[in-house]
Amino acid sequence: MFKSLDSLLHSELRLAVMSILVSAEEADFVFLRNQTGATAGNLSVQLDKLQRADYITINKGFNGKMPRTICRITQTGRNAFAAYVEALQGYIGK
């Protein structure tokens, strides 16, 4: 029997963000936008969805006079990502 895939992580952009944060621990909005190729608006919407699920935290501040948004993965997000990868492995037989 196949495990169900977390629909929140099954989105290409949200999965990309989580993949980055799993290894980087934290990343700023500009870095995530550049790495994913997403538009600022789409990335913002997807980050909000991840935050509402408690998969990431978002801290807004300033670096000098420039606004800076930092995203960090939570333990809930780590657990969800690990479960997602495990479920995918079941689909491919590993």
C-alpha positions as CSV (number, residue, x, y, z in Angstrom):
1,M,0.0,0.0,0.0
2,F,1.4,3.4,-0.9
3,K,1.6,6.1,1.7
4,S,-0.2,9.3,0.8
5,L,1.9,12.2,-0.2
6,D,1.7,15.5,1.8
7,S,-0.3,17.7,-0.6
8,L,1.3,20.8,0.9
9,L,4.8,19.5,0.0
10,H,3.7,18.1,-3.4
11,S,3.8,21.6,-4.9
12,E,7.0,22.1,-6.9
13,L,7.8,25.5,-5.4
14,R,7.0,24.6,-1.8
15,L,9.0,21.4,-2.2
16,A,11.9,23.4,-3.6
17,V,11.8,25.8,-0.7
18,M,11.7,23.0,1.9
19,S,14.6,21.2,0.1
20,I,16.7,24.4,0.4
21,L,15.8,24.9,4.0
22,V,16.4,21.3,5.0
23,S,20.1,21.7,4.1
24,A,20.6,25.5,4.7
25,E,18.6,25.8,8.0
26,E,17.6,29.3,7.0
27,A,17.5,31.4,3.9
28,D,16.4,34.9,3.1
29,F,13.6,35.7,0.7
30,V,15.9,37.0,-2.1
31,F,18.0,33.8,-2.0
32,L,14.9,31.6,-2.2
33,R,13.5,33.7,-5.0
34,N,16.8,33.4,-7.0
35,Q,17.2,29.7,-6.3
36,T,13.7,28.8,-7.2
37,G,13.1,31.2,-10.1
38,A,9.8,32.1,-8.6
39,T,8.2,35.5,-8.8
40,A,8.2,37.5,-5.6
41,G,4.4,37.3,-5.4
42,N,4.1,33.6,-5.9
43,L,7.0,32.9,-3.5
44,S,5.3,35.0,-0.8
45,V,2.0,33.1,-1.1
46,Q,3.8,29.8,-0.9
47,L,5.9,30.8,2.1
48,D,2.7,31.9,3.8
49,K,1.2,28.5,3.3
50,L,4.2,26.8,4.7
51,Q,4.2,29.1,7.7
52,R,0.5,28.5,8.4
53,A,1.3,24.7,8.5
54,D,4.1,25.4,10.9
55,Y,6.6,24.0,8.5
56,I,8.7,27.2,8.5
57,T,9.0,30.4,10.5
58,I,9.3,33.8,8.9
59,N,11.1,36.7,10.5
60,K,11.0,40.1,9.0
61,G,13.5,42.8,9.8
62,F,16.0,45.1,8.3
63,N,19.6,44.9,7.2
64,G,20.5,48.5,7.5
65,K,17.6,50.3,5.7
66,M,16.9,47.3,3.4
67,P,14.0,45.0,4.4
68,R,15.1,41.4,5.0
69,T,12.8,38.3,5.4
70,I,14.4,35.2,6.9
71,C,12.8,31.8,6.6
72,R,13.7,28.9,8.8
73,I,12.5,25.3,8.8
74,T,10.8,24.1,12.0
75,Q,10.9,20.6,13.5
76,T,7.4,20.0,12.2
77,G,8.7,20.9,8.7
78,R,11.7,18.6,9.1
79,N,9.4,15.8,10.1
80,A,7.0,16.4,7.3
81,F,9.8,16.6,4.7
82,A,11.3,13.3,6.0
83,A,7.9,11.6,5.8
84,Y,7.4,13.0,2.3
85,V,10.7,11.6,1.1
86,E,10.0,8.3,2.8
87,A,6.6,8.1,1.1
88,L,8.2,8.9,-2.3
89,Q,10.8,6.1,-1.8
90,G,7.9,3.7,-1.3
91,Y,6.6,4.7,-4.7
92,I,9.9,4.1,-6.4
93,G,10.6,0.9,-4.5
94,K,13.6,2.0,-2.4
